[in-house]
Amino acid sequence: MKKTILILFIITTIFTGKTLAQFSAGHGLMGSFNFEAPDSAIRFDTMPGNLWQIGHPNKTIFQSGHSSPGAIVTDTLNSYPINNRSVFEFTIDSINLNFHFGTYIDFWHRWNTDTLHDFGIVEFAVDNDTIWHVMRDTFGMVINGCNYFMLQWYDYDSLGNPILPYNNYFSGNSPGWIHSYFEWQWAIPVLLGRVGFCFPDSVRVRFIFQSDSLAENKDGWEIDDLSYGWYDVLGGISNKDFLNQFSISPNPINDVGIITNTSPKIFTDLKMQIMDITGRIIRENKINSGENIRISHDGISPGLYMVKITEKDEVVGILKVVMK
C-alpha cells in the first residue's frame, strides 16, 4: 500500500519527533550479494534454459568474480546459446519505512556478447505491480498514480573514473570490469505535501540477458558485488556530489549549449572535455573564471556525448549531452 510523502512526514513527526532537518542525510547499506554461495534472496526465473548460475566461472574471458572467485554469470562454464532469455531478480523491501528520499543499487559487471544483437538490461517493478519498467535516465515518471522525481545511471571504469553511462544497454565487449550505480529519487524535500508524490513499499529489480538466432562463441554477462541501499538528497552520496554541480541548456543541442554552475561554489581554472561513447576526447577547452561554458555543435557528429569539467585535474562536473 502506497502512502503519500505528506502522510509519512506527519506520522514520522508525531511518533518520532523528527523534523525534515533531522531526516538522516547521506546514504546507508540495506543489503548486498557477493555470490560466493547460493542466496535465497536471488530468485531465478523458472523458464526453460535460464542460464544464470552462481559459482566460480571458468570460461574464455570470465575466469573469476570481481572481488572473489564467485559471481553470478550466464552459465559458469559454457558460451550462451541462441534464442535465449535468462532472468534473475531480487527485492528491495521496506523502502517506505526508512523515510529516505532515494534508493540505489550498485554493482560490478562485465559482458562479452555479439554487439547490438545480444545484450543485457535491468528492469524494475514497484510494489506488487506486474508492469516492468526499463531502468533508464528519466526525469519524472508516473506509476500507478504516484509521481517519482528522477531515475539516473552512473558508470565508472575499473579505476573509478566516471565514463559515459551505458544507460542500461550492455552489449558488445566491456572494457574490463565496469562499476554501475543506479538511483531512484522518489522525491525531493521541496515536494513534500504535494499531491501524488509517494514512497513505494518495495522495488523488484531483475537482470535480463537476451540472445538472438545467430550462434556466437561468447561468454555473456557476469555480475558481482551487488548492493543496494538508501540515500538522501539532504546529504547525498559524497562521491556523486559533483554530478549535480552543473547543468546545460538546451539539451539536446542544435547549435550552442550553455553550461551553468548550479552550486554555490566558485570554480577557477576550469577545463572542459567532450568525449564520445568510446571515451575518446573529441574537444578540449580551458575556461577562464567567470566565463559561461559554451558548447558548439560545429564539427561534432550527432549522438550522445559526455562532458567532463575539471578544476586543477579534479573532476567537478559530469554531464550527458545529445548533439542533434
PABAMAR-593086 format. One line per field, with one value per residue (C-alpha): x, y, z; residue number from 1; residue in three letters. Coordinates in Angstrom, 1 decimal. Layout:
PABAMAR-593086
X	(X, ...)
Y	(Y, ...)
Z	(Z, ...)
n	(NUM, ...)
res	(ALA, ...)
END
This chain:
PABAMAR-593086
X	(0.0, 1.4, 1.5, 1.9, 5.0, 2.9, 1.2, 4.6, 6.1, 3.3, 3.2, 7.0, 7.0, 4.2, 5.7, 9.4, 9.7, 11.7, 11.5, 12.6, 16.0, 16.6, 15.9, 19.0, 21.4, 23.9, 23.5, 23.2, 23.5, 20.4, 21.7, 24.4, 25.3, 28.9, 27.7, 30.1, 27.2, 23.5, 21.3, 17.5, 17.0, 18.1, 15.2, 15.8, 13.0, 11.7, 11.5, 13.4, 17.0, 17.6, 21.4, 22.0, 24.2, 26.1, 29.5, 33.2, 33.2, 35.7, 35.1, 37.2, 37.2, 35.3, 37.7, 36.7, 34.4, 35.3, 36.5, 36.5, 36.2, 32.4, 29.9, 26.5, 27.0, 25.2, 26.4, 29.7, 31.2, 29.6, 29.0, 25.5, 23.1, 20.9, 17.4, 17.9, 16.2, 17.5, 16.3, 17.1, 15.6, 15.7, 13.5, 14.4, 11.9, 10.7, 11.5, 8.6, 9.6, 13.0, 11.9, 14.6, 14.2, 16.1, 17.1, 20.1, 21.7, 25.4, 27.2, 30.3, 29.9, 31.4, 30.0, 31.1, 28.3, 27.5, 27.3, 23.8, 22.2, 22.8, 22.6, 21.8, 19.3, 17.9, 14.2, 12.2, 8.7, 7.2, 5.4, 3.3, 2.9, 3.0, 4.4, 8.1, 10.0, 13.4, 15.8, 16.9, 17.7, 14.3, 13.1, 9.6, 7.8, 4.2, 3.5, 0.1, -0.8, 2.5, 4.9, 8.6, 11.1, 14.1, 15.9, 19.6, 22.5, 26.2, 29.0, 32.7, 35.7, 37.8, 40.0, 36.9, 36.9, 33.4, 32.6, 29.7, 26.9, 25.8, 22.3, 21.2, 22.1, 25.1, 26.2, 29.5, 32.7, 33.0, 36.5, 37.1, 35.0, 32.5, 31.1, 27.5, 25.2, 21.5, 19.3, 15.6, 15.0, 11.4, 11.1, 12.9, 12.2, 10.5, 7.9, 6.8, 3.0, 2.3, -0.4, 0.8, 4.4, 4.7, 7.2, 6.8, 6.8, 9.3, 11.1, 11.8, 14.8, 15.5, 18.5, 17.7, 20.1, 18.8, 20.4, 19.2, 19.2, 22.9, 25.4, 28.3, 31.1, 30.9, 30.8, 27.7, 27.2, 28.9, 27.8, 29.4, 29.4, 25.8, 24.5, 21.5, 20.5, 19.1, 20.3, 19.0, 19.1, 19.8, 23.3, 23.8, 26.5, 29.7, 31.5, 28.4, 28.1, 30.0, 27.4, 24.9, 27.0, 26.4, 23.5, 23.3, 20.6, 19.3, 19.9, 19.7, 21.9, 21.1, 23.6, 25.1, 24.6, 25.4, 26.7, 25.8, 27.3, 24.3, 26.3, 27.2, 30.9, 33.1, 35.4, 38.6, 41.0, 38.3, 38.9, 36.2, 36.5, 33.9, 34.1, 32.2, 30.8, 34.2, 35.8, 37.7, 38.3, 37.0, 37.2, 39.1, 39.0, 40.3, 37.7, 38.5, 37.0, 33.5, 33.0, 29.9, 30.9, 29.7, 29.4, 29.1, 27.7, 30.1, 32.3, 30.6, 28.6, 25.0, 24.9, 25.4, 28.4, 29.9, 31.1, 33.7, 34.6, 37.8, 39.4, 43.1, 42.7, 39.9, 36.6, 33.9, 31.2, 29.9, 27.1, 25.4, 24.8, 22.9, 24.0, 21.2)
Y	(0.0, 3.4, 6.3, 9.9, 11.7, 14.2, 11.5, 9.8, 13.1, 13.9, 10.4, 10.4, 13.8, 12.7, 9.4, 10.1, 13.8, 14.1, 17.2, 17.4, 18.8, 15.7, 13.1, 11.0, 12.6, 10.6, 7.0, 3.6, -0.1, -2.2, -5.4, -7.0, -10.1, -11.4, -14.5, -16.9, -19.2, -19.6, -17.0, -17.4, -13.7, -14.2, -15.6, -17.3, -17.3, -20.8, -20.6, -23.4, -22.6, -19.9, -19.5, -17.6, -19.5, -18.6, -20.0, -19.8, -19.0, -20.9, -19.5, -17.9, -14.4, -14.9, -16.7, -15.3, -12.8, -9.2, -9.3, -13.0, -16.2, -16.4, -14.3, -14.7, -15.4, -16.6, -20.2, -20.7, -23.0, -22.7, -20.0, -18.7, -20.4, -18.8, -17.5, -17.3, -15.1, -15.5, -13.6, -13.3, -10.8, -9.6, -7.3, -4.2, -4.2, -1.7, 1.4, 3.4, 2.5, 4.2, 7.7, 8.4, 10.2, 7.8, 4.2, 2.9, -0.3, -0.6, -3.5, -4.5, -6.3, -7.1, -8.5, -10.3, -10.5, -10.0, -6.2, -4.9, -8.3, -9.9, -7.8, -7.3, -4.9, -4.2, -3.6, -2.7, -3.0, -1.1, -2.9, -5.8, -4.2, -6.7, -4.0, -3.8, -0.6, -0.4, 1.4, 4.4, 8.0, 9.6, 12.9, 12.4, 9.1, 8.3, 4.7, 3.7, 7.3, 8.0, 10.7, 9.7, 12.5, 11.1, 7.9, 8.1, 5.8, 6.4, 4.2, 4.1, 2.3, -0.1, 2.8, 4.7, 7.3, 8.4, 7.3, 8.0, 5.9, 2.9, 3.8, 0.2, -1.4, -3.7, -5.2, -5.9, -6.2, -4.2, -2.6, -4.9, -4.6, -1.7, -0.2, 0.8, 2.7, 3.4, 5.6, 6.2, 9.6, 9.3, 12.9, 16.0, 17.9, 20.8, 18.4, 17.2, 17.5, 17.8, 15.5, 12.4, 12.1, 8.7, 6.4, 2.8, -0.1, -2.1, -2.3, -5.5, -5.5, -8.0, -8.6, -9.9, -11.4, -11.8, -13.5, -13.7, -16.6, -16.3, -18.6, -16.8, -18.3, -15.7, -15.6, -13.5, -11.3, -11.6, -9.6, -9.4, -7.3, -6.2, -4.0, -1.7, 0.9, 4.3, 7.8, 11.3, 14.4, 16.3, 14.9, 12.8, 10.2, 12.1, 10.8, 11.6, 15.2, 16.6, 15.2, 17.8, 21.0, 21.9, 22.0, 22.5, 24.2, 23.4, 19.7, 18.3, 20.9, 22.1, 25.0, 26.1, 24.9, 26.9, 25.1, 26.8, 26.4, 25.4, 25.1, 27.9, 27.1, 29.4, 27.4, 28.6, 27.2, 25.0, 22.7, 21.1, 17.8, 16.4, 12.6, 10.2, 6.9, 5.1, 7.6, 9.4, 13.1, 15.0, 18.5, 20.2, 23.8, 25.8, 28.2, 31.4, 32.2, 33.7, 32.8, 30.9, 27.5, 27.2, 24.1, 24.5, 21.7, 22.7, 19.8, 17.3, 14.5, 13.9, 11.5, 11.1, 12.6, 13.1, 16.5, 16.3, 19.5, 19.6, 22.1, 21.6, 18.0, 17.2, 16.3, 18.8, 18.1, 15.4, 16.0, 13.8, 15.8, 14.9, 16.6, 16.7)
Z	(0.0, -1.0, 1.3, 0.3, 1.5, 3.4, 5.4, 6.1, 7.2, 9.6, 11.1, 11.5, 13.2, 15.6, 16.6, 16.5, 16.9, 13.7, 11.6, 8.0, 9.0, 11.2, 8.5, 8.0, 5.4, 3.4, 2.4, 4.0, 3.0, 3.1, 1.6, -0.6, -2.5, -3.0, -4.9, -3.2, -2.4, -3.3, -1.7, -1.3, -1.9, -5.5, -7.5, -10.8, -13.4, -13.9, -17.7, -19.5, -20.4, -17.8, -17.9, -14.6, -12.2, -9.0, -8.8, -10.0, -13.7, -15.9, -19.4, -22.2, -20.6, -17.4, -15.1, -11.7, -10.0, -9.3, -5.7, -5.1, -7.1, -7.2, -9.3, -10.9, -14.6, -17.7, -17.2, -15.3, -18.0, -21.4, -24.0, -24.2, -26.8, -29.4, -28.8, -25.0, -22.4, -18.9, -15.8, -12.1, -9.7, -6.1, -4.0, -2.0, 0.8, 3.4, 1.4, 2.9, 6.4, 6.1, 5.4, 2.8, -0.4, -2.6, -3.2, -5.1, -6.5, -7.0, -8.8, -10.8, -14.1, -17.5, -20.7, -23.8, -26.4, -30.1, -30.4, -30.7, -31.2, -27.8, -24.7, -21.0, -19.5, -16.0, -15.2, -12.1, -10.8, -7.9, -5.1, -6.5, -9.9, -12.8, -15.2, -15.5, -16.4, -18.1, -15.9, -17.9, -17.2, -16.6, -15.2, -13.9, -14.0, -13.0, -11.9, -10.6, -9.8, -8.0, -9.3, -9.0, -9.3, -11.2, -12.2, -13.1, -14.1, -13.4, -14.7, -13.8, -15.2, -13.2, -11.8, -10.6, -13.3, -14.5, -18.0, -20.4, -18.9, -20.9, -19.7, -19.3, -22.6, -22.1, -25.4, -27.2, -25.2, -22.0, -21.3, -18.3, -15.2, -15.1, -11.8, -12.3, -10.0, -10.4, -8.2, -7.8, -6.4, -5.2, -4.4, -3.1, 0.1, -1.6, -3.0, 0.5, 0.7, -3.0, -4.2, -5.9, -4.6, -2.9, -1.4, -2.7, -0.3, -2.3, -5.6, -7.5, -9.7, -12.5, -14.7, -18.2, -20.7, -24.3, -27.4, -31.0, -33.5, -34.6, -32.8, -31.1, -29.0, -26.3, -22.6, -22.0, -18.8, -15.4, -12.3, -8.8, -5.6, -5.9, -3.2, -2.5, 0.0, 0.7, 0.2, 1.0, -1.1, 2.1, 2.2, -0.9, -1.7, -1.3, -4.4, -6.5, -5.4, -8.4, -10.8, -9.8, -9.8, -13.4, -15.8, -19.6, -21.7, -24.2, -24.3, -26.9, -28.7, -32.2, -32.3, -29.0, -25.4, -22.3, -19.1, -15.9, -12.4, -10.2, -7.0, -4.6, -5.1, -7.2, -9.5, -11.1, -13.7, -15.3, -18.2, -20.3, -22.3, -24.6, -25.1, -27.3, -26.2, -26.6, -24.2, -27.0, -26.3, -29.3, -27.9, -25.0, -23.8, -20.9, -19.3, -17.6, -14.3, -14.6, -18.2, -19.4, -20.7, -24.3, -26.3, -30.0, -32.3, -35.0, -36.1, -33.8, -35.3, -33.9, -31.0, -27.2, -25.5, -22.0, -20.9, -18.1, -16.3, -14.1, -11.8, -11.4, -12.5, -10.1, -11.6, -10.6, -13.2, -15.4, -17.9, -20.6, -23.8, -27.0, -30.2, -32.8)
n	(1, 2, 3, 4, 5, 6, 7, 8, 9, 10, 11, 12, 13, 14, 15, 16, 17, 18, 19, 20, 21, 22, 23, 24, 25, 26, 27, 28, 29, 30, 31, 32, 33, 34, 35, 36, 37, 38, 39, 40, 41, 42, 43, 44, 45, 46, 47, 48, 49, 50, 51, 52, 53, 54, 55, 56, 57, 58, 59, 60, 61, 62, 63, 64, 65, 66, 67, 68, 69, 70, 71, 72, 73, 74, 75, 76, 77, 78, 79, 80, 81, 82, 83, 84, 85, 86, 87, 88, 89, 90, 91, 92, 93, 94, 95, 96, 97, 98, 99, 100, 101, 102, 103, 104, 105, 106, 107, 108, 109, 110, 111, 112, 113, 114, 115, 116, 117, 118, 119, 120, 121, 122, 123, 124, 125, 126, 127, 128, 129, 130, 131, 132, 133, 134, 135, 136, 137, 138, 139, 140, 141, 142, 143, 144, 145, 146, 147, 148, 149, 150, 151, 152, 153, 154, 155, 156, 157, 158, 159, 160, 161, 162, 163, 164, 165, 166, 167, 168, 169, 170, 171, 172, 173, 174, 175, 176, 177, 178, 179, 180, 181, 182, 183, 184, 185, 186, 187, 188, 189, 190, 191, 192, 193, 194, 195, 196, 197, 198, 199, 200, 201, 202, 203, 204, 205, 206, 207, 208, 209, 210, 211, 212, 213, 214, 215, 216, 217, 218, 219, 220, 221, 222, 223, 224, 225, 226, 227, 228, 229, 230, 231, 232, 233, 234, 235, 236, 237, 238, 239, 240, 241, 242, 243, 244, 245, 246, 247, 248, 249, 250, 251, 252, 253, 254, 255, 256, 257, 258, 259, 260, 261, 262, 263, 264, 265, 266, 267, 268, 269, 270, 271, 272, 273, 274, 275, 276, 277, 278, 279, 280, 281, 282, 283, 284, 285, 286, 287, 288, 289, 290, 291, 292, 293, 294, 295, 296, 297, 298, 299, 300, 301, 302, 303, 304, 305, 306, 307, 308, 309, 310, 311, 312, 313, 314, 315, 316, 317, 318, 319, 320, 321, 322, 323, 324)
res	(MET, LYS, LYS, THR, ILE, LEU, ILE, LEU, PHE, ILE, ILE, THR, THR, ILE, PHE, THR, GLY, LYS, THR, LEU, ALA, GLN, PHE, SER, ALA, GLY, HIS, GLY, LEU, MET, GLY, SER, PHE, ASN, PHE, GLU, ALA, PRO, ASP, SER, ALA, ILE, ARG, PHE, ASP, THR, MET, PRO, GLY, ASN, LEU, TRP, GLN, ILE, GLY, HIS, PRO, ASN, LYS, THR, ILE, PHE, GLN, SER, GLY, HIS, SER, SER, PRO, GLY, ALA, ILE, VAL, THR, ASP, THR, LEU, ASN, SER, TYR, PRO, ILE, ASN, ASN, ARG, SER, VAL, PHE, GLU, PHE, THR, ILE, ASP, SER, ILE, ASN, LEU, ASN, PHE, HIS, PHE, GLY, THR, TYR, ILE, ASP, PHE, TRP, HIS, ARG, TRP, ASN, THR, ASP, THR, LEU, HIS, ASP, PHE, GLY, ILE, VAL, GLU, PHE, ALA, VAL, ASP, ASN, ASP, THR, ILE, TRP, HIS, VAL, MET, ARG, ASP, THR, PHE, GLY, MET, VAL, ILE, ASN, GLY, CYS, ASN, TYR, PHE, MET, LEU, GLN, TRP, TYR, ASP, TYR, ASP, SER, LEU, GLY, ASN, PRO, ILE, LEU, PRO, TYR, ASN, ASN, TYR, PHE, SER, GLY, ASN, SER, PRO, GLY, TRP, ILE, HIS, SER, TYR, PHE, GLU, TRP, GLN, TRP, ALA, ILE, PRO, VAL, LEU, LEU, GLY, ARG, VAL, GLY, PHE, CYS, PHE, PRO, ASP, SER, VAL, ARG, VAL, ARG, PHE, ILE, PHE, GLN, SER, ASP, SER, LEU, ALA, GLU, ASN, LYS, ASP, GLY, TRP, GLU, ILE, ASP, ASP, LEU, SER, TYR, GLY, TRP, TYR, ASP, VAL, LEU, GLY, GLY, ILE, SER, ASN, LYS, ASP, PHE, LEU, ASN, GLN, PHE, SER, ILE, SER, PRO, ASN, PRO, ILE, ASN, ASP, VAL, GLY, ILE, ILE, THR, ASN, THR, SER, PRO, LYS, ILE, PHE, THR, ASP, LEU, LYS, MET, GLN, ILE, MET, ASP, ILE, THR, GLY, ARG, ILE, ILE, ARG, GLU, ASN, LYS, ILE, ASN, SER, GLY, GLU, ASN, ILE, ARG, ILE, SER, HIS, ASP, GLY, ILE, SER, PRO, GLY, LEU, TYR, MET, VAL, LYS, ILE, THR, GLU, LYS, ASP, GLU, VAL, VAL, GLY, ILE, LEU, LYS, VAL, VAL, MET, LYS)
END
